[in-house]
Amino acid sequence: MWNSPELFRKLIWGVMFAGFFIYSFQCCFRSFSTYVSRPTSTKYNMYFEPSKLIRFPSITICNMNPHNSTYLDLAEQRPMKAYLYETLKTPWSDDIPRPAIQKLQNFNVKNYYRNSGQRIEQFIEDVTFLEDPLEISDAFKEQFTTHGLCWTFNADGNRRVNRTGMDFGLSFGLNIDQDQYPDFVTTAGVKIMFHNYYEPALIDEYGMALSPGTENFISLSYERIKNLKAPYGNCSSEPPPLYQNYSVSGCERQCFTEIMVQECGCRSYYLRGNQYDECTLYKESECVEAVIKRYHQGEFSGLASCTCQDPCISELYKATLSTAEYPAKNYGEALQKWMRETNPNKNQNGSVRNVQFYRENFMKVHIYFEILSIKEVEKVGAYKWSNLMGDVGGQLGLFLGANVVTIFEFVDFYLRLFYYKFVAEYVVRIVKGRKP
C-alpha cells in the first residue's frame, strides 16, 4: 500500500491506522488500570438448610445497676462509693468525703464488682432452651464488662438449633431488684447483647435495652460475610494474642488493652490478659479515665496494633425486638391473689411478690430464630487476568486486526529482517575479508 502512487489513499489509511492505534492504546491502558486497582463485586446468596444446625449466639446480659446499695454502704466500700459519687457528679456528691490515697491504692475493683453484682440465682429465673429446663448456674457463665458483673449464655458456642419459633429458642425471666439501686443510677432495666462466643461483649456499643414490666420477643437472623485477602482485599484471620479467633472487636480490645498497659502499667478489671496487673481504684481514677478519653478521641489510632482489618469470615446475628406489657391486668390480679394464698415465691427481702413488683422489677425474655436461612455476603474479584486478556485482545482485534498469532508473526518478521539486514551482511563481509 505504501508503494502506491496514490498519495490521498495513503493519507486516508495512515490517519485511520493512527486513530485506531491511539484509541486501542487508550482502551488497553484503561483495562490495565482497572486490573491494577483490583476491583471487587459483592454476591448475595440466601439458602435454607433445614438439616443443618445453626450455632445459637452467645448472649450477654447485664443489669443496668452493677452496684448493690446495701453492699456499697458497708464501711470497707467507702472508697468506691466516694469515687462513684465524685465521678457521676450528682448534686449530693459533696456529702461523701474523698478517701485517702492509700485506701484507693489497695482497693481491688474486680472483687468489688464480683461481690456487688447481682447473684445469678437472684437475677435469672426459669431458664428453658428448646423447651427443656436448664440449671441456671450451668447455662450462664460469669463475665465482666464495663457494666460490672454480667452473665453470658452459650459462652463456649456449643449450643445449636435447627428449628424456628419461640418454642425452639431460649426463654427466661429477669429480676433487676430495683430496691438495691443506689440513688445515682438513673435508668432501670437490663442490657442484652448477641455476639459470637469468641468476641468480647461490648455492651456499651452494641447492647439492646430491655425494660421491667415487659415480655420481650427477640427474633434473630443469621448472616455470614466473606471478605477477600490480597490482592483484592485486606482481610485478616490471624487472632490477636488475647483471643482465640480474629474479630474486629477483639482486635480493637487488644489494642485498647496494650495502650492501657503502656500508659498506666495495668489493665482494667473487664479486660483480658492475666499477664498484666489489674488496675486498683487509684489507677482507675488517676490514669485509666484519662486514657479512655484519649482513646475515644482517636489519639492512638495511628498505632500499628490499632489497625484492624475486616475478618475473612464473620458471622452476624441481627435481632428484632417486640415487647408487650407483663403481666396483663387480670392475670396480674389473679397471680397476686394466688401468691398471697400459697406464698410460693418471695423476694430477696422476704416480701411476697405482687403486681407492683412485676411492673418495677421483672421481665420475661424469649429469643429465637425467625427463619433458618443463611444469608451469605461474599466479595469476589470483579476484574481478573482473564478479563484483562479478553478486553485487550478484543480491542486490538477489533481496531487493528491483531491477535496473538499476528504478534508472533511480527516478532518473527522483524527478527529475521534484523538478522538478514545486519547479522548476515556482517558475517558475509567478514568471510569475504578473509579470502586471499
C-alpha positions in Angstrom: 0.0 0.0 0.0 2.8 2.5 0.9 4.4 2.0 -2.5 1.2 3.2 -4.2 1.4 6.4 -6.2 -2.0 7.5 -4.8 -1.0 9.9 -2.1 -4.5 10.7 -1.0 -5.2 7.0 -0.4 -2.0 6.7 1.6 -3.0 9.6 3.7 -6.5 8.2 4.5 -5.1 4.8 5.5 -2.4 6.5 7.6 -4.9 8.6 9.5 -7.2 5.7 10.1 -4.4 3.5 11.4 -3.0 6.2 13.7 -6.5 6.9 15.1 -7.3 3.2 15.7 -3.9 2.7 17.2 -4.2 5.6 19.6 -7.8 4.6 20.6 -6.8 1.0 21.1 -3.8 2.1 23.3 -6.2 4.2 25.4 -8.6 1.3 25.8 -5.8 -1.1 26.8 -4.5 1.4 29.3 -7.9 1.8 30.9 -8.2 -2.0 31.1 -4.8 -2.4 32.7 -5.6 0.4 35.2 -8.8 -1.3 36.1 -6.9 -4.6 36.6 -4.3 -3.0 38.8 -6.9 -1.4 41.0 -8.2 -4.9 41.9 -12.0 -4.1 42.0 -14.4 -6.4 43.8 -18.1 -7.2 43.5 -20.5 -8.4 46.1 -22.5 -11.6 45.8 -25.6 -12.2 47.9 -26.7 -15.7 48.5 -29.6 -16.9 50.7 -30.1 -20.6 51.2 -32.1 -22.8 53.5 -30.6 -25.8 55.1 -33.3 -27.4 57.4 -31.0 -30.3 58.4 -28.0 -28.1 59.4 -27.7 -26.9 63.0 -27.0 -23.2 63.2 -25.0 -22.0 66.2 -27.0 -20.2 68.7 -25.4 -16.8 69.6 -23.7 -16.1 72.9 -26.0 -13.8 74.9 -24.5 -11.5 77.5 -27.0 -9.9 80.0 -26.1 -7.0 82.3 -28.2 -5.3 84.9 -28.0 -1.6 84.4 -27.2 -1.3 88.0 -23.8 -3.0 88.8 -23.8 -1.7 92.4 -25.7 -3.3 95.3 -26.7 -0.4 97.5 -26.6 -2.5 100.7 -23.1 -3.7 99.9 -22.0 -0.2 98.8 -22.9 1.2 102.2 -20.5 -1.1 104.0 -17.6 0.7 105.6 -14.9 -1.1 103.6 -16.6 0.0 100.3 -16.5 3.7 101.1 -13.6 4.3 98.7 -15.7 3.0 95.8 -18.7 4.9 97.0 -16.8 8.2 97.1 -15.2 7.5 93.7 -18.6 6.8 92.1 -20.3 9.9 93.6 -17.3 12.1 92.5 -17.3 10.6 89.0 -21.0 10.9 88.4 -21.2 14.4 89.8 -24.7 14.2 91.4 -26.0 17.2 93.3 -25.5 15.4 96.6 -21.9 14.2 95.8 -20.4 16.8 98.2 -21.8 14.8 101.2 -19.3 12.0 100.5 -15.7 12.7 101.6 -12.9 11.6 99.3 -10.9 8.7 100.9 -7.2 8.7 101.5 -5.0 7.7 98.6 -3.7 4.6 100.5 -7.2 3.2 100.5 -7.6 3.8 96.8 -4.3 2.1 96.0 -5.3 -1.1 98.0 -8.9 -1.3 96.6 -9.5 -4.2 94.3 -12.1 -3.1 91.7 -12.8 -6.6 90.2 -13.5 -8.1 93.6 -15.9 -5.2 94.4 -17.9 -5.8 91.2 -18.0 -9.5 91.8 -19.4 -9.1 95.3 -21.6 -6.1 94.5 -23.1 -7.5 91.3 -26.4 -9.3 91.4 -26.1 -13.0 92.1 -27.2 -15.2 89.2 -29.8 -17.1 91.3 -31.4 -13.7 92.2 -31.1 -12.2 88.7 -32.1 -15.0 86.3 -35.1 -17.4 86.7 -37.0 -20.2 84.8 -34.5 -20.8 82.0 -35.5 -23.1 79.2 -33.8 -24.0 75.9 -35.5 -26.0 73.2 -38.4 -26.4 75.8 -36.0 -28.1 78.2 -35.4 -26.6 81.7 -31.7 -25.7 82.4 -29.7 -25.4 85.5 -29.0 -21.7 85.7 -25.5 -22.0 87.1 -24.6 -24.3 84.2 -26.2 -22.3 81.4 -24.8 -18.9 82.3 -21.1 -18.0 82.9 -19.7 -15.0 84.7 -18.4 -12.2 82.5 -17.1 -8.8 83.4 -17.9 -5.8 81.2 -18.0 -2.1 81.5 -21.3 -2.7 83.3 -19.6 -4.7 86.0 -20.7 -8.3 86.6 -22.7 -9.8 83.7 -23.8 -13.3 82.7 -23.3 -15.0 79.3 -25.4 -17.8 77.9 -23.7 -20.3 75.5 -20.3 -18.8 76.3 -18.5 -21.7 74.6 -20.7 -21.6 71.5 -21.7 -25.3 71.7 -25.5 -24.9 71.6 -27.1 -25.1 68.2 -30.7 -25.1 66.8 -32.4 -26.4 63.7 -36.0 -25.2 64.3 -37.6 -21.8 64.3 -40.0 -20.2 66.7 -40.3 -19.3 70.3 -40.6 -23.0 71.4 -37.2 -23.8 69.9 -35.1 -21.0 71.4 -34.2 -19.6 74.8 -36.7 -18.3 77.4 -36.0 -16.9 80.9 -37.2 -14.3 83.4 -35.1 -11.5 84.9 -35.4 -9.8 88.3 -33.5 -6.5 88.4 -34.3 -5.8 92.1 -34.7 -2.0 92.0 -34.7 -1.9 95.8 -30.9 -2.3 95.6 -30.4 0.5 93.1 -28.2 3.4 94.5 -29.6 6.9 94.1 -27.1 7.8 91.4 -28.3 5.1 88.9 -30.7 6.9 86.6 -32.1 4.0 84.4 -33.7 0.7 85.4 -33.6 -2.3 83.2 -31.0 -4.6 81.5 -28.8 -4.5 78.5 -28.5 -7.6 76.4 -26.1 -8.3 73.5 -25.9 -11.1 70.9 -22.4 -12.0 69.7 -20.1 -14.8 68.7 -18.6 -16.9 71.5 -15.0 -15.7 70.6 -15.9 -12.0 70.6 -15.8 -9.7 73.6 -19.1 -8.4 74.8 -19.1 -4.7 74.0 -22.3 -3.9 76.0 -22.0 -0.1 75.8 -21.6 -0.1 72.0 -24.0 -2.9 70.9 -26.2 -3.7 73.9 -30.0 -3.7 73.5 -32.0 -2.2 76.4 -35.0 -4.0 77.9 -37.4 -2.5 80.5 -39.1 -4.1 83.5 -42.8 -4.9 83.4 -42.5 -6.2 79.8 -42.4 -9.5 78.0 -39.8 -9.3 75.2 -39.8 -11.3 72.0 -36.5 -11.2 70.1 -36.2 -12.8 66.7 -32.8 -13.5 65.2 -31.4 -13.9 61.7 -28.0 -15.2 60.8 -25.6 -13.6 58.3 -22.2 -14.8 57.1 -19.8 -12.4 55.4 -16.8 -13.5 53.4 -14.1 -10.9 52.6 -11.0 -11.3 50.4 -7.3 -11.4 51.1 -4.7 -9.6 49.0 -4.6 -8.6 46.2 -8.4 -8.0 46.1 -8.8 -7.1 49.8 -7.1 -6.8 53.1 -8.9 -9.2 55.4 -7.3 -10.9 58.3 -7.7 -14.3 60.0 -4.8 -14.1 62.5 -6.2 -13.9 66.0 -4.9 -11.3 68.5 -2.8 -12.7 71.3 -5.7 -12.4 73.9 -8.4 -14.0 71.7 -8.7 -17.4 70.0 -10.3 -16.1 66.8 -10.0 -12.9 64.8 -12.7 -10.3 65.0 -12.7 -6.5 64.7 -14.0 -6.1 68.2 -11.3 -8.4 69.6 -8.6 -6.6 67.7 -9.8 -3.2 69.0 -10.0 -4.6 72.5 -6.4 -6.0 72.1 -5.3 -2.5 71.0 -7.1 -0.8 73.9 -5.5 -3.3 76.4 -2.0 -2.7 75.2 -2.5 1.1 75.3 -3.7 1.0 78.9 -0.9 -1.2 80.0 1.6 1.0 78.3 0.1 4.2 79.7 -1.0 3.1 83.2 1.0 -0.1 83.8 -2.1 -2.2 84.4 -5.4 -3.2 82.8 -9.0 -2.5 83.8 -10.9 -5.3 85.6 -13.0 -6.1 82.5 -10.1 -6.6 80.1 -8.3 -9.9 79.3 -4.7 -10.6 80.0 -3.7 -12.4 83.1 0.0 -11.5 82.4 -0.9 -7.9 83.3 -1.7 -6.5 86.7 -5.3 -5.3 87.3 -5.7 -1.6 88.0 -6.5 -0.5 91.5 -9.2 2.1 92.2 -6.4 4.7 92.4 -5.2 3.8 88.9 -8.7 3.8 87.6 -9.2 7.3 89.0 -5.9 8.9 88.2 -4.9 7.2 84.8 -7.5 4.9 83.2 -10.2 7.5 82.9 -7.9 9.9 81.0 -6.6 7.1 78.7 -10.2 6.1 77.8 -11.0 9.7 76.9 -7.8 10.0 74.8 -8.6 6.7 73.1 -12.1 7.7 72.2 -10.7 11.0 70.8 -8.6 8.9 68.4 -5.2 9.8 69.8 -3.9 6.3 69.4 -5.4 5.5 66.0 -2.1 5.7 64.2 -0.6 2.7 66.1 0.1 -0.4 64.2 -1.7 -2.6 66.7 -4.8 -0.4 66.3 -5.1 -1.0 62.6 -7.8 -3.7 62.4 -8.8 -5.2 59.1 -12.1 -6.9 58.3 -12.2 -10.6 59.2 -12.0 -13.0 56.3 -15.2 -14.7 57.6 -17.5 -13.0 60.0 -20.8 -14.2 61.5 -23.5 -11.7 62.5 -26.7 -12.1 64.5 -29.3 -9.5 63.7 -32.1 -9.0 66.3 -35.6 -7.6 66.0 -37.3 -6.7 69.3 -41.1 -6.5 70.1 -42.5 -6.0 73.5 -45.7 -6.3 75.4 -46.8 -5.3 79.0 -46.3 -8.0 81.6 -48.3 -9.1 83.5 -51.7 -8.4 81.9 -54.2 -6.8 84.3 -56.4 -9.7 85.1 -53.6 -12.2 85.1 -51.6 -9.9 87.4 -54.5 -9.7 89.9 -55.1 -13.5 89.8 -51.3 -14.1 90.2 -51.2 -11.8 93.2 -54.1 -13.5 94.8 -52.6 -16.9 94.3 -49.3 -15.8 95.7 -50.9 -14.4 98.9 -52.7 -17.7 99.4 -49.9 -20.1 98.5 -46.8 -17.9 99.2 -44.7 -19.8 96.6 -42.2 -17.1 95.8 -40.7 -14.4 97.9 -38.4 -11.5 97.1 -34.9 -11.3 98.5 -36.1 -9.2 101.4 -38.8 -11.8 102.3 -41.9 -10.0 101.0 -44.4 -11.7 98.7 -44.3 -10.6 95.1 -47.2 -8.6 93.8 -48.2 -6.8 90.6 -46.2 -3.7 91.6 -43.1 -5.9 92.0 -43.5 -7.3 88.5 -44.1 -3.9 87.0 -40.9 -2.4 88.6 -38.6 -5.4 88.6 -39.5 -8.3 86.4 -39.3 -9.0 82.7 -39.6 -12.1 80.5 -37.4 -12.7 77.5 -37.8 -15.1 74.6 -35.0 -15.4 72.0 -35.4 -17.5 68.9 -34.6 -17.7 65.2 -37.4 -16.4 62.9 -36.0 -18.2 59.9 -33.2 -20.7 59.4 -32.0 -19.4 56.1 -28.4 -18.3 55.9 -27.7 -15.0 54.2 -24.2 -15.1 52.8 -22.5 -12.0 51.6 -19.3 -12.8 49.6 -16.8 -10.4 48.0 -15.2 -11.7 44.8 -12.7 -10.3 42.4 -14.6 -8.4 39.7 -11.7 -8.0 37.1 -9.2 -10.8 36.8 -6.4 -11.7 34.5 -8.7 -13.5 32.1 -10.9 -10.4 31.9 -7.8 -8.2 31.1 -6.7 -10.6 28.3 -10.2 -10.7 26.9 -10.5 -6.9 26.8 -7.1 -6.2 25.4 -7.4 -8.9 22.8 -10.9 -7.7 21.7 -9.7 -4.1 21.4 -6.6 -5.0 19.4 -8.5 -7.4 17.2 -11.4 -5.0 16.5 -9.4 -1.9 15.7 -6.1 -3.2 14.4 -6.9 -6.8 13.3 -4.2 -8.1 15.7 -4.1 -11.3 17.7 -1.5 -13.4 19.4 -0.6 -15.1 16.1 -0.2 -11.8 14.4 2.1 -10.5 17.2 4.3 -13.6 16.9 4.4 -13.1 13.1 5.5 -9.5 13.6 8.2 -10.6 16.0 9.4 -13.3 13.7 9.4 -10.9 10.7 11.5 -8.2 12.4 13.9 -10.7 14.0 14.5 -12.2 10.5 14.8 -8.7 9.0 17.3 -7.7 11.6 19.3 -10.9 11.1 19.4 -10.6 7.3 20.0 -6.9 7.3 22.7 -6.7 9.8 24.0 -10.0 11.1 24.1 -11.9 7.8 25.7 -9.0 5.9 28.3 -8.5 8.7 29.2 -12.2 8.5 29.4 -12.1 4.7 31.8 -9.1 4.9 34.0 -10.9 7.4 34.1 -14.0 5.3 35.0 -12.0 2.2 37.6 -10.1 4.0 39.5 -13.4 5.0 39.7 -14.6 1.4 43.2 -14.5 -0.1 
